[in-house]
Each structure stands twice: as structure tokens, then as C-alpha cells.
Amino acid sequence: MKLTFSTSRALCLSALIILTATSSAQAVPTQTSTLDALGKQLQVGDVVFIRIPSQPFTKVADSTSSWTNHVGIVTDIQGDEPLIAESRVPLSGETTWTKFMKRSDSGRVAITRLPHALDSQQQTKLRLGVAARRGILYDTGFDLHSNRQFCSRYVREVLNEATGVEIGEIENFATLLSRNPQADQKFWKTWYFGHIPWQRETVTPASLLRDEKLQMVFDGAVRYLDKSDLGS
């Protein structure tokens, strides 16, 4: 059968629509839960991923072919609600579950954990690691070896100190951006004042999320019952 130009164009358009639909489906959250119900499932040591809907965090997600751009770790589940330790702007510290989730775009969240729950000694080490990093300035340069912190480095180091397990992949900017050709290099060149530090090592939220040493507990979105769910 000989294809006309119109037929060929239609077939290409159909293929593009199917491809787009498939990509969109993969990005759509597959689970939903209420904020309270999901909070009750958390365990100390759980790694919690969200999406902050502002730059440069959206560019971080785009540059790693992932929806997530921020991550924290659960440190306490005994109070009124869980506490999430994180490296955030401007200083690292702990945040309530409600306030942490309030920052996520459309309630998007994923939770992963190690195959075995942290024992009491590991939980103590985790909290000591968090305490040692409290009040550290956020590293907008995303440098794995700076004296500041950024979210994925923070979680990686705290969990490793508590359990001996290393999560995430260390990679330099040259490798990271070559793997993701859709990345907005113009933005990053501007972000780094005209020169991307190609050999700088970093670790991304996406690499933590994809790490096979962690098991997926939840991958979806929180639905809020009413405005009071959001807290103050």
C-alpha cells in the first residue's frame, strides 16, 4: 500500500499522541490517600519525596527526568504528627508532616523505606545525624563536598550514618546533563553565573527515588478533606 503525504502525516500524529499519552500516564500518580491516613503509615527512616512548584526546583526535576525535586526523612512518629528532617531554604531542620506536604504541588508524594525497619540504635543514630546538621545553610550550588547542605545529600548522609546503607548515585554535572539532553542548560548556565561546573559531584532526589535498595511504600498524591487538613 502506497502512503500519501496526508496519510503519513496522520500516522505520525497518531504515534505522537500515543507516545504522549503513555508518557503522561507514567507521570500520573497511581495512588491516593488522605494526609492523616498516609501519615499514620510512616516509619522512622522513611524517605519522603515531594515536588516543589517553583524554580530552581522544577528545573532540578526536569534535568533529572523525574517529577520529584525535594526529599526529606522521617525522624519521629510519636507526637501529634510525624516529623520530617530536611535540608531546606534557608536552614536545615525538622518540619511537621502537614507543613512538609503543604509545599508539594497537588499533594504529589512518594515514600520509600529500607527492607527492614530501623532498630532503636539506628533510630538514635539517625536523630543524632539530624541534630548535627540542624541550622546549616542551604547549598544552592548542589555541591556534594561543600560545607552547606541540600536535600538529597542531607538524606543520603543521615541515612548512611544511621544504617550504613548508601542510597543515590554520585555523579558530576557533565554525566547528569548528558543523560538528560532535555535539560535546560541555558538556565543552569545562568544559575551558575555563566559557567556550569561540569566536574562538580552531586546527588539528586531522582537518584534516591530510583535506588533499588529502597522499597516503594506509596507513590501517588494526598487528597485534602478540607482546608483544616492543611494546618496553619
C-alpha positions in Angstrom: 0.0 0.0 0.0 1.4 3.4 -1.0 1.1 6.0 1.6 0.2 9.5 0.7 1.7 12.6 2.4 -1.6 13.1 4.3 -1.7 9.5 5.4 1.9 9.5 6.6 1.4 12.8 8.5 -1.7 11.3 10.1 0.2 8.2 11.2 3.0 10.2 12.6 0.5 12.4 14.5 -1.2 9.3 15.9 2.1 7.8 17.0 2.9 11.1 18.7 -0.4 11.2 20.5 0.1 7.6 21.7 3.6 8.3 22.9 2.4 11.5 24.7 -0.4 9.6 26.3 1.9 6.9 27.5 4.4 9.4 29.0 1.6 11.3 30.7 0.1 8.1 32.1 3.5 7.2 33.6 3.6 10.6 35.3 0.1 10.4 36.8 0.0 9.3 40.4 -1.3 5.8 40.8 -2.4 6.0 44.5 -4.3 8.5 46.6 -4.7 8.8 50.4 -5.7 11.4 52.9 -3.0 13.3 54.7 -3.8 11.8 58.1 -4.1 8.2 56.8 -0.8 8.4 55.0 0.9 10.0 57.9 -0.1 7.0 60.1 1.7 4.7 57.7 5.1 6.4 58.2 8.0 4.8 60.0 11.2 6.4 61.3 13.8 6.3 58.5 11.2 6.5 55.7 12.3 8.7 52.8 9.6 11.2 51.6 9.7 12.7 48.1 7.6 15.7 47.1 7.6 18.3 44.2 8.1 22.0 45.0 6.4 24.0 42.1 9.0 26.8 41.8 12.4 27.3 40.3 15.1 26.2 40.6 13.4 23.1 41.9 11.3 22.5 38.9 14.4 22.7 36.8 16.0 20.1 39.0 13.1 17.7 38.2 13.3 18.5 34.5 17.0 17.9 34.4 16.7 14.5 36.1 13.7 13.3 34.0 11.7 13.0 37.2 8.7 14.6 38.9 10.4 14.9 42.3 12.7 17.7 43.3 12.8 17.6 47.1 13.2 14.9 49.7 13.2 14.5 53.5 13.4 11.7 56.0 11.1 10.7 58.9 12.7 11.2 62.3 9.7 10.9 64.8 6.2 9.4 64.7 5.4 9.6 68.4 3.9 13.2 68.6 0.7 14.6 67.2 2.1 14.0 63.7 5.3 12.8 62.1 8.4 14.9 61.8 10.4 15.2 58.6 14.0 16.2 58.7 15.2 18.1 55.6 17.7 20.5 54.1 15.6 23.4 53.1 15.9 27.2 52.3 17.4 28.8 54.2 18.3 26.4 57.0 18.1 22.7 57.6 15.8 21.4 60.4 12.7 19.4 61.1 9.2 20.0 59.7 5.8 18.6 60.6 4.2 16.2 58.2 1.4 18.7 57.4 3.8 21.6 56.6 6.1 19.4 54.6 3.2 18.2 52.4 1.7 21.6 52.2 4.7 22.6 49.9 4.1 19.8 47.4 2.5 20.5 44.1 -1.0 19.0 44.0 -0.2 16.8 47.0 2.3 14.7 45.0 4.3 12.4 47.2 6.3 9.1 47.2 7.5 7.2 50.2 10.3 4.6 50.2 12.0 2.7 53.0 14.7 0.1 53.6 13.5 -3.6 53.7 13.9 -3.8 57.4 12.6 -1.2 60.0 15.3 0.8 61.8 16.0 -0.6 65.3 16.3 1.6 68.3 20.1 2.1 68.0 19.7 3.1 64.3 16.9 5.5 65.1 19.1 7.1 67.8 22.0 7.5 65.3 19.5 9.0 62.7 18.4 11.6 65.2 22.0 12.4 66.2 22.8 12.9 62.5 19.8 15.3 62.1 20.8 17.2 65.2 24.4 17.6 64.0 23.0 19.2 60.8 20.4 21.5 62.3 20.7 25.1 61.1 23.0 24.5 58.2 22.6 26.9 55.2 21.1 25.5 52.1 23.6 24.9 49.3 22.2 26.5 46.1 25.2 25.2 44.2 24.3 21.5 44.9 27.9 20.6 45.7 28.4 17.2 47.4 31.6 18.4 49.0 30.6 21.9 50.3 30.2 22.9 53.9 26.5 23.5 53.3 23.6 21.0 52.6 21.0 20.3 50.0 18.1 17.9 50.4 19.2 14.7 48.7 22.8 15.0 50.1 21.3 15.5 53.5 19.0 12.5 53.4 21.7 10.3 51.9 24.2 11.2 54.6 21.8 10.9 57.6 20.5 7.5 56.5 24.0 6.2 55.8 25.2 7.3 59.3 22.3 5.6 60.9 22.3 2.3 58.9 25.4 2.0 56.9 23.4 2.0 53.7 24.3 4.4 50.9 21.5 5.5 48.6 21.5 7.5 45.5 24.1 7.9 42.8 27.0 10.3 42.9 27.5 11.9 39.5 29.1 15.0 38.1 27.1 17.6 36.2 28.6 16.5 32.9 27.3 13.0 33.3 24.0 14.2 34.7 23.2 16.6 31.9 24.5 14.3 29.2 22.0 11.6 30.4 19.2 14.2 30.2 19.5 16.1 26.9 16.2 17.8 27.5 17.7 19.7 30.5 17.6 23.5 30.2 21.4 24.2 30.1 20.7 27.8 29.4 19.0 28.1 32.8 21.8 26.3 34.6 24.5 28.4 32.9 22.7 31.5 34.2 22.2 29.9 37.6 26.0 29.3 37.8 26.8 32.8 36.6 27.8 31.9 33.1 29.7 28.6 33.7 28.3 25.2 34.6 30.7 23.4 37.0 30.8 20.3 34.8 33.0 18.2 37.1 31.2 19.1 40.4 29.8 16.0 42.1 26.2 15.9 43.3 23.4 13.5 44.1 19.8 14.1 43.1 16.3 13.4 44.6 15.6 11.3 41.4 18.6 9.0 42.0 17.4 8.4 45.6 13.9 7.7 44.4 15.2 5.1 41.8 17.5 3.4 44.2 16.7 -0.3 44.4 17.9 -0.6 48.0 14.7 1.2 49.0 11.2 -0.3 48.7 8.3 1.8 47.4 5.6 2.2 50.1 3.5 4.8 48.4 3.6 6.6 45.1 0.7 9.0 44.4 -1.0 12.1 45.9 -2.6 13.2 49.1 -6.1 14.5 48.8 -7.2 17.0 51.4 -10.6 16.6 53.0 -11.0 20.3 53.8 -8.9 23.4 54.4 -8.2 22.3 58.0 -6.1 19.4 56.7 -3.5 22.0 55.5 -2.9 23.3 59.0 -1.6 26.8 59.6 
